[in-house]
Amino acid sequence: MEQSDLQFIQDQIGYTFNNLDLLQQAFTRRSYSEENGGENNEVLEFIGDKVLDLFVVKLLISQNSNAVGLYKKHDPKLKNTWAYMTEQKTFPDENVLVSDYSEAELTEIKKLLVQKKTLANRIDELGIGYCLLMGSGDIRQNIGQENSVKEDLFEAILGAIAIDCNWNIEKLQNAVEIMLSPKSVLADGDAEDYPTMVQEWSYNKMGDIPLYHFDERDYQITWYTQFDGISQQPKSLDDREIHKTKWHCLLKLSDDLPIFRGFGQTQAEARNNVCKLAYDYLCKQGLWLSIRDEIEYPNKDDAINQLEILARRGYFSIPTYEFEQTYDKDGNPIWKSVCHIAEESKSFSAKSSSKKDAKKSAAFKMLQFVLKD
């Protein structure tokens, strides 16, 4: 593997290896080692699978301090929510964990975070899958594009980090947060997920992935070193948050745009801050995606799915449909479908002899309206 590839991988995953042989091993499939000699990534994959399980559970449980863990939005039916306890001035023993999520719910959340598709998507989003070393047979069969292979690679990288850092808890947690980006997977609309937003902008506008570089630096160097680009600024020179700054993150989107720099107590926080900085800049310059940019080819056949894509990206709520069946004078069925979006004042209807076609037509009318075609 080229030195430039090794450096690129480390920049993207936010971890610098002491032993680069471990990193290369993480990218080596057995088919390659059987043809060329050396070790493969299977044992590292086994280790990484256990690392991922442990730190995903840790992330799920340690969202809040004082041993009080995960809370859903306040529901009057749930008498042990934090909001209810605050209102009633009744608090749990500080030595116990209170959660509105059952074991089954936590299991489902964990499954979502560690499932094959999630890990494969993150390898694609990090842009590092091309570095995988495979045997000639795997290359011919394009094995590198299979989700299971990308899943194995994700876990092998975590295994390599675990060995390289001698199981350092902080470094492993940072690696999981950066590589997995759990906030983007579990996004529920409560807060902006700037890394995912910038990722989508870069892919749609530039046809490429964002490039990151992390550095661990003293706060005085971080805040006061001259920087040729756009940098996050402290709210004030005596801001106490300055003294907590541990990481800085550089972000490059293209040669035509400035380099962005953000800071944070963790790598994940620094990445979120630099992405927010880039988002604010792109919006101010009129370069951010509009709703029209989100759908490349609006069309009737895909209109239902295209509306759902826009809804899941936060432009409006999920569309709903109503149906009514009547008959013409010859007794043939006529379907009427009405498409509603809660935030829009207009609804759109369409008729057809086919219920599915009527729904598509109503959805397409609504799509044209929201896109202002």
LUMFIVEX-866155 format. One record per residue (C-alpha): residue number from 1; residue in three letters; x, z, y. Coordinates in Angstrom, 3 decimals. Layout:
N
 num residuo       c1       c3       c2
 NUM     ALA        X        Z        Y
...
This chain:
373
 num residuo       c1       c3       c2
   1     MET    0.000    0.000    0.000
   2     GLU    1.333   -0.887    3.457
   3     GLN    2.373    1.884    5.836
   4     SER   -0.150    0.612    8.381
   5     ASP   -2.949    0.987    5.805
   6     LEU   -1.891    4.541    4.995
   7     GLN   -1.882    5.434    8.696
   8     PHE   -5.284    3.801    9.222
   9     ILE   -6.830    5.770    6.357
  10     GLN   -5.440    9.066    7.697
  11     ASP   -6.770    8.334   11.185
  12     GLN  -10.236    7.574    9.831
  13     ILE  -10.534   10.637    7.583
  14     GLY   -8.967   13.023   10.095
  15     TYR   -6.259   14.340    7.782
  16     THR   -2.491   13.742    7.824
  17     PHE   -0.833   13.924    4.396
  18     ASN    2.432   15.692    3.758
  19     ASN    2.742   13.699    0.526
  20     LEU    1.650   10.092    1.028
  21     ASP    2.029    9.431   -2.702
  22     LEU   -1.086   11.556   -3.247
  23     LEU   -3.041    9.443   -0.775
  24     GLN   -1.952    6.243   -2.498
  25     GLN   -2.840    7.736   -5.879
  26     ALA   -6.355    8.473   -4.598
  27     PHE   -6.794    4.731   -4.000
  28     THR   -5.422    3.682   -7.405
  29     ARG   -7.922    2.823  -10.128
  30     ARG   -6.947    3.079  -13.779
  31     SER   -7.155   -0.704  -14.141
  32     TYR   -4.298   -1.015  -11.610
  33     SER   -2.097    1.666  -13.171
  34     GLU   -2.573    0.130  -16.632
  35     GLU   -1.189   -3.174  -15.322
  36     ASN    1.455   -1.824  -12.962
  37     GLY    2.306    1.695  -14.175
  38     GLY    2.010    4.956  -12.307
  39     GLU   -0.816    7.468  -12.004
  40     ASN   -4.466    6.727  -11.265
  41     ASN   -7.111    8.619   -9.298
  42     GLU   -9.294    9.962  -12.114
  43     VAL   -8.034   13.570  -12.085
  44     LEU   -8.144   13.604   -8.275
  45     GLU  -11.734   12.366   -8.518
  46     PHE  -12.596   15.307  -10.802
  47     ILE  -11.056   17.755   -8.324
  48     GLY  -12.766   16.136   -5.343
  49     ASP  -16.170   16.331   -7.006
  50     LYS  -15.833   20.131   -7.205
  51     VAL  -14.463   20.360   -3.653
  52     LEU  -17.433   18.385   -2.357
  53     ASP  -19.961   20.582   -4.163
  54     LEU  -18.394   23.775   -2.828
  55     PHE  -18.120   22.718    0.796
  56     VAL  -21.518   21.061    0.973
  57     VAL  -23.066   24.339   -0.156
  58     LYS  -20.890   26.187    2.362
  59     LEU  -22.022   23.853    5.160
  60     LEU  -25.676   24.275    4.220
  61     ILE  -25.526   28.054    4.174
  62     SER  -23.184   28.731    7.119
  63     GLN  -25.245   27.050    9.834
  64     ASN  -25.817   30.400   11.583
  65     SER  -23.869   33.653   11.780
  66     ASN  -24.618   37.246   10.754
  67     ALA  -25.489   36.183    7.220
  68     VAL  -28.740   34.633    8.457
  69     GLY  -28.705   31.100    7.160
  70     LEU  -30.945   28.067    7.309
  71     TYR  -34.161   28.003    9.302
  72     LYS  -36.803   25.375    9.644
  73     LYS  -38.763   24.981   12.860
  74     HIS  -41.086   27.940   13.324
  75     ASP  -44.225   27.760   11.216
  76     PRO  -46.850   30.514   11.724
  77     LYS  -47.421   30.524    7.981
  78     LEU  -43.797   31.561    7.416
  79     LYS  -43.488   35.189    8.414
  80     ASN  -39.731   35.436    7.967
  81     THR  -38.614   32.684   10.355
  82     TRP  -36.107   33.620   13.028
  83     ALA  -38.608   32.784   15.777
  84     TYR  -41.213   35.066   14.241
  85     MET  -38.738   37.877   13.683
  86     THR  -37.525   37.624   17.282
  87     GLU  -41.084   37.757   18.580
  88     GLN  -42.008   40.717   16.391
  89     LYS  -38.628   42.429   16.860
  90     THR  -38.252   42.729   13.103
  91     PHE  -34.902   41.652   11.723
  92     PRO  -33.465   41.546    8.218
  93     ASP  -30.631   43.667    6.988
  94     GLU  -27.470   42.074    8.403
  95     ASN  -25.958   42.088    4.930
  96     VAL  -28.553   39.815    3.349
  97     LEU  -29.204   36.095    3.671
  98     VAL  -32.652   35.063    4.846
  99     SER  -33.679   31.454    4.407
 100     ASP  -36.938   29.576    4.745
 101     TYR  -35.534   27.040    2.295
 102     SER  -36.135   27.729   -1.367
 103     GLU  -33.539   27.129   -4.042
 104     ALA  -35.343   23.903   -4.972
 105     GLU  -35.323   22.673   -1.353
 106     LEU  -31.630   23.457   -0.949
 107     THR  -30.944   21.621   -4.189
 108     GLU  -32.723   18.527   -2.882
 109     ILE  -30.778   18.638    0.408
 110     LYS  -27.522   18.978   -1.503
 111     LYS  -28.471   16.040   -3.751
 112     LEU  -29.069   13.892   -0.691
 113     LEU  -25.638   14.726    0.719
 114     VAL  -23.626   14.120   -2.450
 115     GLN  -25.570   11.287   -4.047
 116     LYS  -23.768    8.080   -4.963
 117     LYS  -25.378    5.983   -2.230
 118     THR  -24.456    8.480    0.506
 119     LEU  -20.788    8.629   -0.493
 120     ALA  -20.580    4.853   -0.896
 121     ASN  -22.106    4.332    2.548
 122     ARG  -19.565    6.684    4.083
 123     ILE  -16.670    4.753    2.521
 124     ASP  -18.112    1.601    4.102
 125     GLU  -18.602    3.300    7.463
 126     LEU  -15.050    4.642    7.445
 127     GLY  -13.867    1.107    6.681
 128     ILE  -11.286    2.150    4.090
 129     GLY  -12.635    0.618    0.874
 130     TYR  -10.477   -2.502    1.244
 131     CYS   -7.372   -0.428    0.481
 132     LEU   -8.487    0.315   -3.094
 133     LEU   -5.857   -0.761   -5.643
 134     MET   -7.465   -2.457   -8.677
 135     GLY   -6.413   -4.428  -11.713
 136     SER   -6.938   -8.185  -11.886
 137     GLY  -10.068   -7.846  -14.007
 138     ASP  -11.709   -5.484  -11.513
 139     ILE  -10.818   -7.816   -8.676
 140     ARG  -12.375  -10.814  -10.441
 141     GLN  -15.580   -8.870  -11.071
 142     ASN  -15.647   -7.512   -7.488
 143     ILE  -15.845   -3.969   -8.869
 144     GLY  -14.750   -2.548   -5.514
 145     GLN  -18.194   -3.255   -4.053
 146     GLU  -20.028   -1.084   -6.581
 147     ASN  -21.419    2.194   -5.245
 148     SER  -20.059    4.145   -8.206
 149     VAL  -16.515    2.947   -7.452
 150     LYS  -16.820    3.919   -3.785
 151     GLU  -18.216    7.293   -4.844
 152     ASP  -15.172    7.813   -7.084
 153     LEU  -12.864    6.880   -4.211
 154     PHE  -14.556    9.341   -1.831
 155     GLU  -14.122   12.176   -4.312
 156     ALA  -10.532   11.184   -5.158
 157     ILE   -9.550   11.358   -1.475
 158     LEU  -10.964   14.882   -1.227
 159     GLY   -9.075   15.808   -4.399
 160     ALA   -5.847   14.467   -2.932
 161     ILE   -6.416   16.464    0.276
 162     ALA   -7.060   19.634   -1.767
 163     ILE   -3.727   19.303   -3.569
 164     ASP   -1.824   18.222   -0.454
 165     CYS   -3.038   21.135    1.693
 166     ASN   -2.735   23.646   -1.162
 167     TRP   -6.482   24.333   -1.042
 168     ASN   -6.514   25.318    2.617
 169     ILE  -10.160   26.239    3.318
 170     GLU  -10.199   25.167    6.969
 171     LYS   -8.561   21.810    6.283
 172     LEU  -10.875   21.071    3.373
 173     GLN  -13.942   21.941    5.409
 174     ASN  -12.734   19.682    8.240
 175     ALA  -12.170   16.868    5.752
 176     VAL  -15.664   17.181    4.291
 177     GLU  -17.262   17.285    7.745
 178     ILE  -15.387   14.207    8.967
 179     MET  -15.647   12.143    5.802
 180     LEU  -19.218   13.038    4.880
 181     SER  -20.654   13.336    8.409
 182     PRO  -23.546   15.476    7.113
 183     LYS  -25.315   15.505   10.476
 184     SER  -25.900   11.758   10.237
 185     VAL  -27.260   12.045    6.692
 186     LEU  -29.634   14.900    7.563
 187     ALA  -30.536   13.722   11.076
 188     ASP  -34.032   14.982   11.896
 189     GLY  -34.300   13.931   15.528
 190     ASP  -33.587   17.371   16.989
 191     ALA  -30.257   16.274   18.462
 192     GLU  -28.498   13.012   19.160
 193     ASP  -26.094   11.932   16.427
 194     TYR  -23.526   10.234   18.655
 195     PRO  -21.007    9.234   15.916
 196     THR  -23.720    7.349   14.011
 197     MET  -25.068    5.776   17.210
 198     VAL  -21.596    4.577   18.198
 199     GLN  -20.961    3.375   14.627
 200     GLU  -24.094    1.204   14.748
 201     TRP  -23.277   -0.088   18.235
 202     SER  -19.759   -1.071   17.181
 203     TYR  -20.935   -2.838   14.046
 204     ASN  -23.777   -4.697   15.799
 205     LYS  -21.886   -5.618   18.969
 206     MET  -18.279   -5.929   17.837
 207     GLY  -18.702   -6.655   14.119
 208     ASP  -16.253   -3.877   13.322
 209     ILE  -15.990   -0.119   12.828
 210     PRO  -14.885    2.452   15.426
 211     LEU  -11.259    3.555   15.136
 212     TYR  -10.438    7.263   15.421
 213     HIS   -7.255    9.278   15.743
 214     PHE   -7.142   13.095   15.627
 215     ASP   -4.460   15.403   16.989
 216     GLU   -4.196   19.187   16.876
 217     ARG   -2.837   20.368   20.230
 218     ASP   -2.530   23.390   22.475
 219     TYR   -5.296   23.487   25.090
 220     GLN   -2.867   23.233   28.033
 221     ILE   -1.412   19.980   26.676
 222     THR   -4.852   18.715   25.715
 223     TRP   -6.497   19.104   29.099
 224     TYR   -3.690   18.422   31.524
 225     THR   -1.694   15.564   29.984
 226     GLN   -2.176   12.283   31.860
 227     PHE   -4.336    9.874   29.906
 228     ASP   -4.751    6.127   30.426
 229     GLY   -8.380    5.816   29.446
 230     ILE  -11.639    7.746   29.796
 231     SER  -11.324   11.424   28.999
 232     GLN  -13.773   14.267   28.611
 233     GLN  -13.337   16.656   31.527
 234     PRO  -13.696   20.458   31.617
 235     LYS  -16.695   21.784   33.500
 236     SER  -14.307   23.876   35.566
 237     LEU  -10.634   24.769   35.485
 238     ASP  -11.457   28.344   34.443
 239     ASP  -13.962   27.269   31.788
 240     ARG  -13.401   29.548   28.802
 241     GLU  -14.213   26.706   26.419
 242     ILE  -10.927   25.068   27.471
 243     HIS   -9.013   27.886   25.827
 244     LYS  -10.854   27.358   22.553
 245     THR   -9.936   23.670   22.384
 246     LYS   -7.900   22.965   19.284
 247     TRP   -8.428   19.266   18.527
 248     HIS   -8.552   16.078   20.459
 249     CYS   -9.981   12.817   19.182
 250     LEU   -9.221    9.307   20.403
 251     LEU  -11.771    6.534   19.935
 252     LYS  -11.154    2.794   20.194
 253     LEU  -14.046    0.332   20.068
 254     SER  -12.377   -2.918   21.187
 255     ASP   -9.429   -4.294   23.168
 256     ASP  -11.813   -5.001   26.070
 257     LEU  -12.939   -1.380   26.418
 258     PRO  -10.952    1.717   27.447
 259     ILE   -9.745    4.277   24.937
 260     PHE  -11.945    7.388   24.930
 261     ARG  -10.708   10.962   24.464
 262     GLY  -12.767   14.013   23.531
 263     PHE  -11.977   17.611   22.659
 264     GLY  -13.338   20.335   20.409
 265     GLN  -12.702   23.482   18.448
 266     THR  -13.080   21.440   15.259
 267     GLN  -12.433   17.813   14.410
 268     ALA  -16.163   17.204   13.980
 269     GLU  -16.879   18.656   17.428
 270     ALA  -14.113   16.573   19.009
 271     ARG  -15.457   13.425   17.341
 272     ASN  -19.005   14.145   18.521
 273     ASN  -17.779   14.747   22.069
 274     VAL  -15.727   11.557   22.232
 275     CYS  -18.659    9.544   20.884
 276     LYS  -20.987   11.044   23.496
 277     LEU  -18.434   10.106   26.151
 278     ALA  -18.364    6.526   24.850
 279     TYR  -22.162    6.415   24.647
 280     ASP  -22.519    7.576   28.266
 281     TYR  -19.969    5.009   29.418
 282     LEU  -21.596    2.121   27.530
 283     CYS  -25.027    3.043   28.904
 284     LYS  -23.677    3.252   32.457
 285     GLN  -22.018   -0.154   32.103
 286     GLY  -25.207   -1.705   30.706
 287     LEU  -23.535   -2.375   27.369
 288     TRP  -25.643   -0.173   25.132
 289     LEU  -28.047   -1.683   22.610
 290     SER  -31.595   -2.340   23.765
 291     ILE  -34.506   -2.271   21.358
 292     ARG  -34.357   -6.065   21.265
 293     ASP  -30.773   -5.949   19.997
 294     GLU  -31.830   -3.899   16.983
 295     ILE  -33.734   -6.713   15.250
 296     GLU  -31.776   -9.919   14.879
 297     TYR  -34.556  -12.164   13.520
 298     PRO  -38.074  -10.804   14.190
 299     ASN  -40.456  -12.479   11.766
 300     LYS  -43.822  -11.948   10.136
 301     ASP  -42.566  -11.554    6.553
 302     ASP  -40.217   -8.686    7.504
 303     ALA  -42.288   -7.242   10.365
 304     ILE  -43.457   -4.137    8.459
 305     ASN  -39.888   -3.164    7.528
 306     GLN  -38.557   -4.105   10.962
 307     LEU  -41.044   -1.781   12.664
 308     GLU  -39.996    1.029   10.321
 309     ILE  -36.331    0.410   11.148
 310     LEU  -37.091    0.806   14.857
 311     ALA  -39.124    3.928   14.146
 312     ARG  -36.344    5.546   12.113
 313     ARG  -33.910    4.826   14.922
 314     GLY  -36.039    6.881   17.261
 315     TYR  -37.845    4.297   19.391
 316     PHE  -41.292    5.479   18.306
 317     SER  -43.069    7.184   15.416
 318     ILE  -43.736    5.533   12.072
 319     PRO  -46.523    2.922   12.420
 320     THR  -49.845    3.547   10.683
 321     TYR  -52.336    1.003    9.393
 322     GLU  -56.097    0.939    8.932
 323     PHE  -57.934   -1.501    6.700
 324     GLU  -61.489   -2.798    6.559
 325     GLN  -62.893   -5.209    3.975
 326     THR  -65.800   -7.539    4.710
 327     TYR  -67.023  -10.798    3.203
 328     ASP  -67.684  -14.256    4.566
 329     LYS  -70.917  -16.178    3.985
 330     ASP  -69.625  -17.460    0.661
 331     GLY  -68.809  -13.971   -0.568
 332     ASN  -65.054  -14.270   -0.182
 333     PRO  -63.233  -11.071    0.880
 334     ILE  -61.870  -10.809    4.398
 335     TRP  -59.369   -8.071    5.148
 336     LYS  -58.834   -6.658    8.612
 337     SER  -55.708   -4.590    9.288
 338     VAL  -55.043   -2.593   12.455
 339     CYS  -51.520   -1.438   13.339
 340     HIS  -51.113    1.739   15.429
 341     ILE  -48.079    3.400   16.991
 342     ALA  -48.757    6.816   18.468
 343     GLU  -46.650    6.264   21.592
 344     GLU  -48.185    2.871   22.417
 345     SER  -51.483    2.409   24.223
 346     LYS  -52.282   -0.811   22.384
 347     SER  -53.181   -1.431   18.751
 348     PHE  -53.031   -4.826   17.102
 349     SER  -55.282   -6.250   14.428
 350     ALA  -55.263   -9.287   12.167
 351     LYS  -57.554  -10.760    9.535
 352     SER  -56.770  -12.565    6.301
 353     SER  -58.129  -13.135    2.830
 354     SER  -55.120  -11.109    1.653
 355     LYS  -54.783   -7.408    2.523
 356     LYS  -50.990   -7.683    2.495
 357     ASP  -50.987  -10.750    4.747
 358     ALA  -53.336   -9.049    7.211
 359     LYS  -50.994   -6.053    7.372
 360     LYS  -47.956   -8.302    7.939
 361     SER  -49.741  -10.188   10.727
 362     ALA  -50.844   -6.990   12.490
 363     ALA  -47.322   -5.577   12.172
 364     PHE  -45.818   -8.771   13.588
 365     LYS  -48.111   -8.628   16.625
 366     MET  -47.031   -5.022   17.228
 367     LEU  -43.375   -5.959   16.705
 368     GLN  -43.613   -8.727   19.294
 369     PHE  -45.228   -6.268   21.692
 370     VAL  -42.593   -3.514   21.357
 371     LEU  -39.792   -6.062   21.575
 372     LYS  -41.541   -7.680   24.561
 373     ASP  -41.054  -11.107   22.990
